[in-house]
Amino acid sequence: DEGVQKYTSERQVEMVTLIRKSDDRLRVIESTGQSRLLDEYYELVFKNRKGHIMKIECSRKAYEAIPFNQQGSLTYAKDTLVKFKYIDDTIYN
């Protein structure tokens, strides 16, 4: 076991620190001036206590709510956020 991210459907819990956020969104603007986002994808990148990098997909709400360099308990299934609990709050996907 090299300590790499597990991709099982069972929930996993690890102590991690948020080190990066990335997103991919397609913004469409209609001739009427109306704009909308399509194919939104949000990803949080954490480092666990062993120094391994974990990439976790999440909702826009969770993406915006979790502060950088925040250490906490990450619960995830496959590569998707379930919740992130830290001293001030608990963020659910």
MMTF fields as JSON, N, C-alpha, C and O atoms, coordinates in Angstrom:
{
  "mmtfVersion": "1.0.0",
  "mmtfProducer": "UNKNOWN",
  "numBonds": 371,
  "numAtoms": 372,
  "numGroups": 93,
  "numChains": 1,
  "numModels": 1,
  "chainsPerModel": [1],
  "groupsPerChain": [93],
  "chainIdList": ["A"],
  "bondAtomList": [4, 2, 8, 6, 12, 10, 16, 14, 20, 18, 24, 22, 28, 26, 32, 30, 36, 34, 40, 38, 44, 42, 48, 46, 52, 50, 56, 54, 60, 58, 64, 62, 68, 66, 72, 70, 76, 74, 80, 78, 84, 82, 88, 86, 92, 90, 96, 94, 100, 98, 104, 102, 108, 106, 112, 110, 116, 114, 120, 118, 124, 122, 128, 126, 132, 130, 136, 134, 140, 138, 144, 142, 148, 146, 152, 150, 156, 154, 160, 158, 164, 162, 168, 166, 172, 170, 176, 174, 180, 178, 184, 182, 188, 186, 192, 190, 196, 194, 200, 198, 204, 202, 208, 206, 212, 210, 216, 214, 220, 218, 224, 222, 228, 226, 232, 230, 236, 234, 240, 238, 244, 242, 248, 246, 252, 250, 256, 254, 260, 258, 264, 262, 268, 266, 272, 270, 276, 274, 280, 278, 284, 282, 288, 286, 292, 290, 296, 294, 300, 298, 304, 302, 308, 306, 312, 310, 316, 314, 320, 318, 324, 322, 328, 326, 332, 330, 336, 334, 340, 338, 344, 342, 348, 346, 352, 350, 356, 354, 360, 358, 364, 362, 368, 366],
  "bondOrderList": [1, 1, 1, 1, 1, 1, 1, 1, 1, 1, 1, 1, 1, 1, 1, 1, 1, 1, 1, 1, 1, 1, 1, 1, 1, 1, 1, 1, 1, 1, 1, 1, 1, 1, 1, 1, 1, 1, 1, 1, 1, 1, 1, 1, 1, 1, 1, 1, 1, 1, 1, 1, 1, 1, 1, 1, 1, 1, 1, 1, 1, 1, 1, 1, 1, 1, 1, 1, 1, 1, 1, 1, 1, 1, 1, 1, 1, 1, 1, 1, 1, 1, 1, 1, 1, 1, 1, 1, 1, 1, 1, 1],
  "groupList": [{"groupName": "ASP", "atomNameList": ["N", "CA", "C", "O"], "elementList": ["N", "C", "C", "O"], "formalChargeList": [0, 0, 0, 0], "bondAtomList": [1, 0, 2, 1, 3, 2], "bondOrderList": [1, 1, 2], "singleLetterCode": "D", "chemCompType": "L-PEPTIDE LINKING"}, {"groupName": "GLU", "atomNameList": ["N", "CA", "C", "O"], "elementList": ["N", "C", "C", "O"], "formalChargeList": [0, 0, 0, 0], "bondAtomList": [1, 0, 2, 1, 3, 2], "bondOrderList": [1, 1, 2], "singleLetterCode": "E", "chemCompType": "L-PEPTIDE LINKING"}, {"groupName": "GLY", "atomNameList": ["N", "CA", "C", "O"], "elementList": ["N", "C", "C", "O"], "formalChargeList": [0, 0, 0, 0], "bondAtomList": [1, 0, 2, 1, 3, 2], "bondOrderList": [1, 1, 2], "singleLetterCode": "G", "chemCompType": "PEPTIDE LINKING"}, {"groupName": "VAL", "atomNameList": ["N", "CA", "C", "O"], "elementList": ["N", "C", "C", "O"], "formalChargeList": [0, 0, 0, 0], "bondAtomList": [1, 0, 2, 1, 3, 2], "bondOrderList": [1, 1, 2], "singleLetterCode": "V", "chemCompType": "L-PEPTIDE LINKING"}, {"groupName": "GLN", "atomNameList": ["N", "CA", "C", "O"], "elementList": ["N", "C", "C", "O"], "formalChargeList": [0, 0, 0, 0], "bondAtomList": [1, 0, 2, 1, 3, 2], "bondOrderList": [1, 1, 2], "singleLetterCode": "Q", "chemCompType": "L-PEPTIDE LINKING"}, {"groupName": "LYS", "atomNameList": ["N", "CA", "C", "O"], "elementList": ["N", "C", "C", "O"], "formalChargeList": [0, 0, 0, 0], "bondAtomList": [1, 0, 2, 1, 3, 2], "bondOrderList": [1, 1, 2], "singleLetterCode": "K", "chemCompType": "L-PEPTIDE LINKING"}, {"groupName": "TYR", "atomNameList": ["N", "CA", "C", "O"], "elementList": ["N", "C", "C", "O"], "formalChargeList": [0, 0, 0, 0], "bondAtomList": [1, 0, 2, 1, 3, 2], "bondOrderList": [1, 1, 2], "singleLetterCode": "Y", "chemCompType": "L-PEPTIDE LINKING"}, {"groupName": "THR", "atomNameList": ["N", "CA", "C", "O"], "elementList": ["N", "C", "C", "O"], "formalChargeList": [0, 0, 0, 0], "bondAtomList": [1, 0, 2, 1, 3, 2], "bondOrderList": [1, 1, 2], "singleLetterCode": "T", "chemCompType": "L-PEPTIDE LINKING"}, {"groupName": "SER", "atomNameList": ["N", "CA", "C", "O"], "elementList": ["N", "C", "C", "O"], "formalChargeList": [0, 0, 0, 0], "bondAtomList": [1, 0, 2, 1, 3, 2], "bondOrderList": [1, 1, 2], "singleLetterCode": "S", "chemCompType": "L-PEPTIDE LINKING"}, {"groupName": "ARG", "atomNameList": ["N", "CA", "C", "O"], "elementList": ["N", "C", "C", "O"], "formalChargeList": [0, 0, 0, 0], "bondAtomList": [1, 0, 2, 1, 3, 2], "bondOrderList": [1, 1, 2], "singleLetterCode": "R", "chemCompType": "L-PEPTIDE LINKING"}, {"groupName": "MET", "atomNameList": ["N", "CA", "C", "O"], "elementList": ["N", "C", "C", "O"], "formalChargeList": [0, 0, 0, 0], "bondAtomList": [1, 0, 2, 1, 3, 2], "bondOrderList": [1, 1, 2], "singleLetterCode": "M", "chemCompType": "L-PEPTIDE LINKING"}, {"groupName": "LEU", "atomNameList": ["N", "CA", "C", "O"], "elementList": ["N", "C", "C", "O"], "formalChargeList": [0, 0, 0, 0], "bondAtomList": [1, 0, 2, 1, 3, 2], "bondOrderList": [1, 1, 2], "singleLetterCode": "L", "chemCompType": "L-PEPTIDE LINKING"}, {"groupName": "ILE", "atomNameList": ["N", "CA", "C", "O"], "elementList": ["N", "C", "C", "O"], "formalChargeList": [0, 0, 0, 0], "bondAtomList": [1, 0, 2, 1, 3, 2], "bondOrderList": [1, 1, 2], "singleLetterCode": "I", "chemCompType": "L-PEPTIDE LINKING"}, {"groupName": "PHE", "atomNameList": ["N", "CA", "C", "O"], "elementList": ["N", "C", "C", "O"], "formalChargeList": [0, 0, 0, 0], "bondAtomList": [1, 0, 2, 1, 3, 2], "bondOrderList": [1, 1, 2], "singleLetterCode": "F", "chemCompType": "L-PEPTIDE LINKING"}, {"groupName": "ASN", "atomNameList": ["N", "CA", "C", "O"], "elementList": ["N", "C", "C", "O"], "formalChargeList": [0, 0, 0, 0], "bondAtomList": [1, 0, 2, 1, 3, 2], "bondOrderList": [1, 1, 2], "singleLetterCode": "N", "chemCompType": "L-PEPTIDE LINKING"}, {"groupName": "HIS", "atomNameList": ["N", "CA", "C", "O"], "elementList": ["N", "C", "C", "O"], "formalChargeList": [0, 0, 0, 0], "bondAtomList": [1, 0, 2, 1, 3, 2], "bondOrderList": [1, 1, 2], "singleLetterCode": "H", "chemCompType": "L-PEPTIDE LINKING"}, {"groupName": "CYS", "atomNameList": ["N", "CA", "C", "O"], "elementList": ["N", "C", "C", "O"], "formalChargeList": [0, 0, 0, 0], "bondAtomList": [1, 0, 2, 1, 3, 2], "bondOrderList": [1, 1, 2], "singleLetterCode": "C", "chemCompType": "L-PEPTIDE LINKING"}, {"groupName": "ALA", "atomNameList": ["N", "CA", "C", "O"], "elementList": ["N", "C", "C", "O"], "formalChargeList": [0, 0, 0, 0], "bondAtomList": [1, 0, 2, 1, 3, 2], "bondOrderList": [1, 1, 2], "singleLetterCode": "A", "chemCompType": "L-PEPTIDE LINKING"}, {"groupName": "PRO", "atomNameList": ["N", "CA", "C", "O"], "elementList": ["N", "C", "C", "O"], "formalChargeList": [0, 0, 0, 0], "bondAtomList": [1, 0, 2, 1, 3, 2], "bondOrderList": [1, 1, 2], "singleLetterCode": "P", "chemCompType": "L-PEPTIDE LINKING"}],
  "groupTypeList": [0, 1, 2, 3, 4, 5, 6, 7, 8, 1, 9, 4, 3, 1, 10, 3, 7, 11, 12, 9, 5, 8, 0, 0, 9, 11, 9, 3, 12, 1, 8, 7, 2, 4, 8, 9, 11, 11, 0, 1, 6, 6, 1, 11, 3, 13, 5, 14, 9, 5, 2, 15, 12, 10, 5, 12, 1, 16, 8, 9, 5, 17, 6, 1, 17, 12, 18, 13, 14, 4, 4, 2, 8, 11, 7, 6, 17, 5, 0, 7, 11, 3, 5, 13, 5, 6, 12, 0, 0, 7, 12, 6, 14],
  "groupIdList": [1, 2, 3, 4, 5, 6, 7, 8, 9, 10, 11, 12, 13, 14, 15, 16, 17, 18, 19, 20, 21, 22, 23, 24, 25, 26, 27, 28, 29, 30, 31, 32, 33, 34, 35, 36, 37, 38, 39, 40, 41, 42, 43, 44, 45, 46, 47, 48, 49, 50, 51, 52, 53, 54, 55, 56, 57, 58, 59, 60, 61, 62, 63, 64, 65, 66, 67, 68, 69, 70, 71, 72, 73, 74, 75, 76, 77, 78, 79, 80, 81, 82, 83, 84, 85, 86, 87, 88, 89, 90, 91, 92, 93],
  "secStructList": [7, 7, 7, 7, 7, 7, 7, 7, 1, 1, 3, 3, 3, 3, 3, 3, 3, 3, 3, 3, 3, 3, 3, 3, 3, 3, 3, 3, 3, 7, 6, 6, 1, 7, 3, 3, 3, 3, 3, 3, 3, 3, 3, 3, 3, 3, 3, 3, 6, 6, 1, 7, 3, 3, 3, 3, 3, 3, 7, 2, 2, 2, 2, 2, 2, 1, 7, 6, 6, 7, 3, 3, 3, 3, 3, 3, 3, 6, 6, 3, 3, 3, 3, 3, 3, 3, 6, 6, 3, 3, 3, 3, 7],
  "xCoordList": [0.834, 0.0, 0.874, 1.642, 0.755, 1.565, 0.887, 1.422, -0.311, -1.009, -1.679, -1.889, -2.019, -2.678, -4.171, -4.719, -4.816, -6.243, -7.03, -6.803, -7.961, -8.78, -10.019, -10.624, -10.405, -11.561, -12.679, -13.346, -12.885, -13.961, -15.251, -15.222, -16.38, -17.668, -17.976, -18.925, -17.192, -17.375, -16.826, -15.888, -17.417, -16.946, -15.59, -15.35, -14.713, -13.381, -13.267, -13.874, -12.498, -12.293, -10.794, -10.09, -10.311, -8.895, -8.75, -9.583, -7.698, -7.347, -6.532, -5.525, -6.971, -6.358, -6.291, -6.875, -5.555, -5.487, -5.782, -5.207, -6.682, -7.006, -5.863, -5.48, -5.311, -4.176, -4.485, -3.753, -5.576, -5.865, -7.324, -7.944, -7.857, -9.201, -9.088, -8.321, -9.864, -9.909, -11.334, -12.087, -11.679, -13.019, -12.97, -12.021, -13.997, -14.132, -15.596, -16.461, -15.881, -17.257, -17.351, -16.459, -18.416, -18.69, -19.743, -20.866, -19.395, -20.325, -20.892, -20.149, -22.216, -22.911, -23.673, -24.415, -23.485, -24.21, -25.096, -24.611, -26.386, -27.358, -27.412, -26.936, -27.997, -28.128, -29.021, -28.964, -29.837, -30.711, -29.951, -30.489, -28.716, -27.905, -27.931, -27.184, -28.788, -28.884, -27.662, -27.262, -27.073, -25.923, -26.242, -27.057, -25.586, -25.769, -24.507, -23.71, -24.348, -23.202, -23.631, -24.686, -22.808, -23.059, -21.845, -20.733, -22.076, -20.978, -20.055, -18.833, -20.65, -19.847, -19.149, -19.762, -17.866, -17.083, -16.196, -15.441, -16.289, -15.504, -14.675, -15.165, -13.414, -12.501, -11.698, -11.206, -11.577, -10.739, -9.539, -9.673, -8.372, -7.157, -6.652, -6.369, -6.552, -6.126, -4.794, -4.418, -4.088, -2.884, -3.176, -3.588, -2.96, -3.206, -1.966, -0.942, -2.068, -0.964, 0.309, 1.403, 0.172, 1.344, 1.945, 2.944, 1.335, 1.852, 1.306, 1.752, 0.347, -0.237, -1.316, -2.043, -1.407, -2.378, -3.668, -3.636, -4.804, -6.111, -6.961, -7.101, -7.528, -8.401, -9.835, -10.174, -10.68, -12.044, -13.025, -12.908, -13.981, -15.023, -16.058, -16.338, -16.628, -17.59, -18.589, -18.476, -19.57, -20.56, -19.972, -18.951, -20.632, -20.179, -20.254, -19.374, -21.314, -21.498, -20.313, -19.771, -19.921, -18.789, -17.487, -16.646, -17.327, -16.14, -15.919, -14.798, -16.993, -16.893, -16.764, -16.191, -17.286, -17.348, -16.079, -15.781, -15.34, -14.173, -12.984, -12.563, -12.436, -11.316, -9.979, -9.758, -9.096, -7.757, -6.971, -7.195, -6.047, -5.135, -5.861, -5.292, -7.119, -7.9, -7.692, -7.889, -7.299, -7.134, -8.432, -9.072, -8.816, -10.029, -10.184, -9.289, -11.348, -11.664, -12.484, -13.592, -11.931, -12.572, -13.242, -12.597, -14.544, -15.264, -15.604, -16.205, -15.215, -15.457, -15.784, -15.456, -16.439, -16.734, -16.273, -16.609, -15.502, -14.813, -13.989, -13.062, -14.295, -13.562, -14.503, -14.261, -15.582, -16.598, -16.728, -16.78, -16.78, -16.924, -18.254, -19.297, -18.217, -19.425, -19.557, -20.587, -18.481, -18.449, -17.019, -16.125, -16.826, -15.54, -15.819, -16.527, -15.255, -15.505, -14.221, -13.176, -14.322, -13.188, -13.658, -14.851, -12.78, -13.076, -14.247, -14.987, -14.433, -15.48, -16.782, -17.81, -16.785, -17.974, -17.882, -16.837, -18.992, -19.041, -19.7, -20.806, -19.014, -19.507, -19.933, -19.153, -21.172, -21.685, -21.733, -21.907, -21.579, -21.654, -23.093, -23.419],
  "yCoordList": [-1.193, 0.0, 1.25, 1.478, 2.051, 3.255, 4.461, 5.568, 4.256, 5.372, 6.268, 7.451, 5.732, 6.548, 6.631, 5.829, 7.603, 7.818, 6.578, 5.976, 6.201, 5.019, 5.413, 6.448, 4.613, 4.91, 3.897, 3.493, 3.489, 2.55, 3.327, 4.529, 2.638, 3.302, 3.46, 4.153, 2.831, 2.978, 4.33, 4.86, 4.869, 6.156, 6.0, 5.043, 6.948, 6.986, 8.289, 9.292, 8.284, 9.481, 9.671, 8.738, 10.888, 11.205, 12.616, 13.476, 12.858, 14.214, 14.834, 14.271, 15.992, 16.618, 18.132, 18.698, 18.779, 20.233, 20.636, 20.074, 21.614, 22.089, 22.934, 23.927, 22.545, 23.285, 23.946, 24.841, 23.518, 24.107, 23.883, 22.907, 24.808, 24.668, 24.843, 25.675, 24.047, 24.242, 24.003, 23.224, 24.698, 24.528, 24.586, 25.103, 24.052, 24.056, 24.328, 23.524, 25.465, 25.853, 26.382, 27.087, 26.042, 26.578, 27.663, 27.379, 28.894, 30.02, 30.317, 30.571, 30.283, 30.527, 31.839, 32.05, 32.723, 33.991, 33.994, 33.87, 34.137, 34.161, 35.556, 36.523, 35.66, 36.954, 37.908, 39.12, 37.372, 38.196, 38.825, 39.675, 38.412, 38.913, 38.005, 38.213, 37.0, 36.048, 35.135, 34.639, 34.921, 34.012, 32.88, 33.027, 31.76, 30.592, 29.755, 29.828, 28.962, 28.073, 26.652, 26.192, 25.967, 24.573, 23.742, 24.256, 22.463, 21.522, 22.007, 21.993, 22.436, 22.905, 21.731, 20.691, 21.902, 20.883, 21.598, 22.503, 21.191, 21.8, 20.72, 19.63, 21.049, 20.08, 20.747, 21.865, 20.038, 20.475, 19.543, 18.33, 20.114, 19.311, 19.42, 20.508, 18.267, 18.19, 17.464, 16.695, 17.721, 16.957, 16.269, 16.914, 14.937, 14.225, 14.267, 14.837, 13.665, 13.722, 13.05, 13.383, 12.106, 11.416, 12.165, 11.729, 13.296, 14.113, 13.756, 14.31, 12.838, 12.445, 13.44, 13.981, 13.668, 14.59, 13.835, 12.729, 14.453, 13.856, 14.868, 16.014, 14.442, 15.3, 14.838, 13.688, 15.752, 15.419, 16.337, 17.561, 15.741, 16.5, 16.965, 16.262, 18.167, 18.708, 19.63, 19.922, 20.083, 21.033, 22.453, 22.701, 23.368, 24.758, 25.329, 26.078, 24.966, 25.457, 25.054, 25.882, 23.781, 23.305, 23.956, 24.33, 24.086, 24.705, 26.117, 26.494, 26.875, 28.251, 28.341, 29.304, 27.359, 27.439, 26.997, 27.517, 26.065, 25.527, 26.462, 26.723, 26.969, 27.912, 27.222, 26.07, 27.961, 27.46, 27.207, 27.849, 26.259, 25.898, 25.468, 25.494, 25.075, 24.622, 23.129, 22.341, 22.744, 21.336, 20.819, 21.496, 19.612, 19.026, 17.576, 16.965, 17.041, 15.649, 15.583, 16.114, 14.931, 14.789, 13.425, 12.395, 13.424, 12.188, 12.199, 13.151, 11.124, 11.054, 9.624, 8.669, 9.5, 8.196, 8.276, 9.222, 7.286, 7.332, 8.605, 8.746, 9.539, 10.804, 11.985, 13.082, 11.753, 12.783, 13.123, 12.239, 14.418, 14.91, 14.481, 14.58, 14.009, 13.763, 14.913, 15.585, 15.128, 16.274, 16.597, 15.754, 17.832, 18.297, 18.985, 19.99, 18.438, 18.966, 19.577, 18.929, 20.845, 21.506, 22.255, 22.241, 22.89, 23.43, 24.417, 24.465, 25.2, 26.22, 25.777, 26.414, 24.706, 24.376, 22.962, 22.315, 22.503, 21.254, 21.595, 22.134, 21.279, 21.576, 20.259, 19.308, 20.21, 19.032, 19.297, 20.436, 18.248, 18.389, 18.557, 18.696],
  "zCoordList": [0.0, 0.0, 0.0, 0.935, -1.041, -1.159, -0.539, -0.59, 0.059, 0.668, -0.347, -0.08, -1.506, -2.525, -2.244, -1.487, -2.857, -2.665, -3.04, -4.09, -2.167, -2.409, -3.201, -2.92, -4.18, -5.015, -4.795, -5.748, -3.559, -3.257, -3.035, -2.768, -3.146, -2.931, -1.444, -1.078, -0.6, 0.844, 1.288, 0.693, 2.328, 2.843, 3.509, 4.246, 3.241, 3.832, 4.62, 4.245, 5.705, 6.506, 6.71, 7.097, 6.448, 6.644, 7.162, 6.877, 7.921, 8.338, 7.206, 6.775, 6.73, 5.563, 5.736, 6.661, 4.812, 4.726, 3.288, 2.355, 3.1, 1.758, 1.221, 1.84, 0.067, -0.494, -1.837, -2.258, -2.529, -3.836, -4.197, -3.777, -4.985, -5.539, -7.046, -7.53, -7.786, -9.241, -9.717, -9.132, -10.797, -11.341, -12.859, -13.45, -13.467, -14.919, -15.209, -14.861, -15.849, -16.124, -17.549, -18.021, -18.214, -19.542, -19.374, -18.956, -19.694, -19.581, -20.959, -21.906, -21.06, -22.323, -22.203, -21.244, -23.187, -23.214, -24.459, -25.584, -24.239, -25.335, -25.954, -25.358, -27.156, -27.829, -27.045, -27.249, -26.159, -25.314, -24.149, -23.439, -23.954, -22.852, -21.639, -20.683, -21.678, -20.567, -20.588, -21.641, -19.406, -19.333, -18.366, -17.456, -18.582, -17.715, -17.75, -18.686, -16.712, -16.624, -16.958, -16.52, -17.733, -18.1, -17.71, -17.587, -17.521, -17.252, -16.14, -16.286, -15.027, -13.903, -13.228, -12.987, -12.923, -12.232, -11.226, -11.585, -9.969, -8.901, -8.207, -7.914, -7.954, -7.347, -6.246, -6.399, -5.136, -4.022, -3.948, -4.108, -3.706, -3.599, -2.161, -1.658, -1.523, -0.138, -0.034, -0.918, 1.059, 1.398, 2.719, 3.684, 2.765, 4.019, 4.905, 4.529, 6.073, 7.047, 6.559, 7.015, 5.635, 5.093, 3.91, 3.339, 3.54, 2.45, 1.079, 0.074, 1.021, -0.257, -0.682, 0.15, -1.986, -2.559, -2.884, -3.423, -2.545, -2.809, -3.571, -3.144, -4.699, -5.503, -5.301, -5.581, -4.809, -4.434, -5.171, -5.108, -5.861, -6.552, -5.528, -4.557, -5.754, -4.803, -5.485, -6.676, -4.71, -5.2, -5.169, -4.527, -5.871, -5.853, -4.431, -4.008, -3.702, -2.328, -1.437, -0.705, -1.506, -0.707, -1.174, -0.357, -2.482, -3.085, -2.528, -2.188, -2.442, -1.965, -0.451, 0.058, 0.279, 1.741, 2.469, 3.544, 1.916, 2.635, 2.458, 1.331, 3.565, 3.469, 3.179, 3.555, 2.498, 2.199, 3.477, 4.503, 3.393, 4.474, 5.747, 6.838, 5.593, 6.738, 6.938, 6.013, 8.133, 8.45, 9.044, 9.849, 8.641, 9.172, 8.777, 8.192, 9.112, 8.833, 7.54, 7.47, 6.528, 5.227, 5.141, 5.335, 4.847, 4.572, 3.099, 2.601, 2.385, 0.949, 0.544, 1.248, -0.61, -1.211, -2.652, -3.365, -3.086, -4.386, -4.415, -3.618, -5.308, -5.34, -5.12, -5.623, -4.363, -4.153, -2.664, -1.809, -2.383, -1.017, -0.41, -1.057, 0.825, 1.599, 2.608, 2.67, 3.403, 4.317, 4.711, 4.632, 5.133, 5.642, 6.966, 7.016, 8.043, 9.39, 9.927, 9.975, 10.331, 10.952, 12.183, 12.487, 12.88, 14.201, 14.215, 15.198, 13.154, 13.135, 12.492, 12.722, 11.692, 10.91, 10.348, 10.413, 9.799, 9.026, 7.704, 7.675, 6.601, 5.259, 4.612, 4.551, 4.132, 3.437, 1.936, 1.504, 1.155, -0.297, -0.662, -1.841]
}
